[in-house]
Amino acid sequence: MVTIKKIAEESGFSQATVSRLLKGDTSLSISEPTRKTIINTALSLGYDRSKIKTTIEKIALLFWMTNQEELQDLYFHQLRLTIEKYAQENNLDILTLKHEDGVQSLPKNIAGFIGVGFFSKEETKQLKAICPNGVFLEMNPDPEIFDTVKPDTDRMTRHAIDLFLNKGYKKIGFIGGAYHNPDIDLDEIDSREMIFRQYLTHKGEFKEKYLFSGGKFTVKQGYQLTKEMIETLGNDLPECIFIASDTIAVGALQAFNEAGIMIPDRLEIISVNDNDIAKFVSPPLTTFRIDVEELARTSIDMLVDQLIYPREITKTVLIGAQLIERRSFVF
């Protein structure tokens, strides 16, 4: 157990000063270097962050998503709220900035940042010059400069394909969105689609005609892509479909329902995210549950780790997922 006495010995300050600081005594007058030394010493010794009642650091959440994009994709909305909540629970003063604020609006007293959304490589270089400590969630334009935390969607994609193949399916479809590259202002293939193509090709079962993708990860886009699939393929629909997100899957279910195509009787579906809506649509979605709490917690932990233990190399952490069985696909 880490004691106040131990922290005082290691930091070189009195027990009274350490105790008052960690208890959040607002009348305590100490310099910023002293404050940082005591807090970093406490954390490096393994002192419970939740017991520190003063602000540990000021960090920024760079949420590079428009209000409309956030509303259309519940996953990113939940991610933003969870990061803000977890930062506050760990006595981190968090400032949320949007893309329209710009990188240059980042205050000089920010110790580190967490980036969510689509960043250009130029913005990444600017961030490095302003604030060397940072973690990107999901999409990192330059993993050699900043740490990355993301769901292991590659493994989810392969897992879904294996489940389809194990049931004897040969006509395996895909519906998904695209990644927007801000450096060239064009949409590029999403990693889930890339792995879907590669893994099914490796298995000798990839058929281009069963793949429909492009655009944003929205309900509307899912509906339009599925309508296109139905109109293009007619009676030659796939036996099963891996859908890149629950949001897209909701739109797909709407299109299938309008066309009188019963799920899972006519074809089965596996999706990604396990948003709250996944259990209430008809049929309820079998989907990979991405643990948003774990993503937020890991990103905060990695950022704090950078602040306490500066390093030259970057890290990438992949977060696994749990497959939740509901009616759209039965194991």
N, C-alpha and C positions, 0 to 999 in steps of 0.2 A: 504494500500500500504506500503510495506516494504522499509524504507529509509536507506540511508547510515548512517545517524545519529543514527537510531535505532540499526543498526548492530554494530556500534562503541560502543554504550552504553552497549549492551549485551555482546560483546566480550572483552571489557576493553581496546581497542586500539583506537588511535586517528582517527577522520574522514578522515584525510589526508591519513593515512596508509591504511585504509579500501578502500577508493576511488581508490588509486593508484593500489592496489592489484586487485580489481575487474575489473578495466579497462585494466589490462594486462601491466602495466608499467614495462618494463624489467629492468629499472635502479633501481628499488626498491630492497633494500637488507634487507631481514628479514629471521628469522630462519624458519625451516620447521614446528615446532610445532605452531609457530605464524600463519603461512600461513594456516595450517589446522584448527586452532581454528576460524579464521575469516571466512573461507569458510564454515565450518560446522555450524557456528552460522547463517550465511546468509541463508543457505539452510534450517536449522531447523525453521527459521522464515517465510519461504515460499518465499524467494527471487527467482526470475526467473533465472533458471540455464543458459538460453540462453544469459543473460545479463552479465554473468561472463566471462571475456575475458582472464583469465589466466587458465592454466590447473588445473582442480579440483583434479583429482586423476589419477594415472597410473594403468590401469587394463589389464588383459590378456584375450584373447579369446583362449581357448583350443579347437581347432577344430580337434577332433580325427577321422577324415575321410581321406581316401586316396584321391589323386587327381582323380583317376578313379571312386571311389564311388561318389565323388562330381559331376563329369561330368555326371554320369549315373542317378543321382537323382537331378533334377533341384530344388527341394524344399530345399535341404540343401545348394546348391550353393546360392540361393536367400537369405536364412537365414544368411549365413556368411556375405554376402555383406551388408545386412540391419543392422546387429548388429554393424559392423564396421562403417557404415555411421551414425547411431544414436548415437554411443558413441562419435564420432568426433563432431557431432552437439551439443553435451552437454558438450563439453570441457573436455572430458576424453581422455587421451593419451592411446590408445589401442595397445597392442602387440599381434599379432596372432602367436600361436605356433601349430605345428602339432604333431601327435603321435610319429613320429620318433625323435622328439626333446626330448621327455620324460618329466615327471613331474619335475625332478630335474633341468631342464633348466629354471624353473620359477624364474625370478629375485627376489631378496630379497625386493626390493622397490615396489613390486606390492601390491596394496591395496586390490584387490579382483579379481575374475575371473568369466568367464561364460564358462561352459563346454558344448560342442556339440559333440555327438558321443557315442561310446561304451567304457565305463571306467570300470576297475575292482575295486573291493572293496579295494584291496591293494593300488591302485592308489588314491582312495578316502581318505584313511587314511593318505597317504603321503601328499596329498594336504592340509588336515586339519592341519597337523603339520607345513607346510610351510606358508599357507595362510588361516586363519580361515573364511574369507568372500568369499562366492561363490554361484553361481546359476547354476543349471543344466537345460538345455533345453531338453524336450522330455523324455530322459532316465536318471534316477537318480539311481545309484547302492545302495545308502543309504540315503533315504529322512530324516532320523533322524539326519544327520550330516549337510546337505546343503539344501538350498531352491530348489524348483522345479517350473518350468513354462512349461506347455505343452498344446497342443490342447486337447479338450475334445472329443477324438475319441470314447469313450464308448457311449456317448450320440449320436454322429453321427451314429454309428452302429445301435443303437436301433431305431433311427429316420428313417433310410433307411428301416429297416425291417418293421416298422409300415406302411410306404408308400406302400411297396409291399403287405402286408396283406390287407390293405384297398382297394387295387385293385383286391382282390380276389385270389391272387397268392398262390399256395400251394407248388410249386416246386421252392424253393429259394436257389440260389447258392452263393458260396463265392470263390474268388480268391485272394490270398494274399501272402506276404513274411513272413519271420521269423526274430526273434530277436536273434542276436548272443551274447551269454553270454561269455565274455572274461575270467571269472573266471574258467570256465570248458572247454572253447574253443569248445562249441557246440551250435547249433541253438536251440532256444526254441520258443514256440508258441507265436505269437504276440498278444497284448492285443485286437486288433480288432477281430481276430479270436476267442479268448476266449469269448468275449462278444457275438459274433455272435452265438456261440455254446450254451451258457447259455440262452440267450434271446429267441432264436427260440425253444429250448427245453422247456422253460417255457410256450411258446405259443402252444406247442404240434405239431410243424411243422418242427423240425430239421430232416434232412436226410443226413447222413454221405456221401453218394455217390455223393452229389452235392458240396462237399467241396474239393478244390484243393489248396494247399499252400506249402510254403517252399522256401528256398533260398533268394536271395537278392531282393530288391525292384527296379528291373530294367525292361526295355522294353523287353530284351531278356528273362528274367524269366517269364514275363507275357505271352509272345508268347508261350514258352514251356509248361507252365501250362495249357494254353487254348487248345493247340494242344492235350495234354494228356486228357483233359476233353472231347473234341470232339471224339477222338479215343476210349475212354473208354465207353462213354454213347451212342454214335451213335444217334439214333432218340429220345432218352429219355433225352434230354437236359433240364436244368432248364428253367423256364419261365422268370426268372429275376436273376440278379447277383449283389451282392455288392462286389466291387473291392477295395482293401485296399489303392491304390494310383493311381493317374493319370498315373504315369510312367508305372506301371504294366498294366493299362487299355489300353494304347497305343499298347503294345504288344498283348493284348487280341484282340483288334479290327483288328489287322493285321491277326491273326490266323482265326478269324471268317470270314473276307473278303476272305481269300484264300479258305475257305471251302464253300463259297457261302451262309453263314448264315447271313441274313440281320438283322441289328440292326436299329431301335427297332421293326421291324415287327415280327421277330421270337422270340426275347427275349429282355428285357430291362436291362439297366445298370445304376447304380449309383456308383460314384467313390469319391475319397477324394483328396483334395489339391487345385484344380483350378489353376494349373500351366498355364503359357501362352499358352502352346500347346493344352490345353483342348478345347479351342474354335475353333481350326483349324483342328482337326482330323475329320474323317468322320465315323459316324455322330459326331457332337460336343457333348462333354460329359456333362451330368448332374452331378454335383459334388459339394461337400461341400467346400466352399472357406475358407481356413485357412488364417487368416490375419497375414501374416509374419511380417508386420510393428508392429502390436500390440504385437506379441510375443517378438520381439526385444525390443520394448519400455518397456514392462513390466519387462523383465529380467534386463535391465539397471536400471529401477526404483527400483526394489527389491534389487539390489546390492548396489545402493546408499543409500537406506533406512538402510541397514545393517551397512554401514559406519557411518551414522549419528546417528542412534539409535541402538546400539549393543543390542542383545537379546540372550537368551539361547535357545529359541524354534525355530523350523524351520517352514517355510510356504510352502504350495503347492497351486499354482494358476492354475485353468483350464480355458482355453480360448475357448469360443464358436465359432461356425462357421455358415456361411450363405449358405443355399443350393441354388445353381444357376441352374435354369432349362434351359436345352438345349434339343437336340433332342434324346439323348440316353434313356431318361426317361421323360415322360410327366405326371405331377401331375393329 
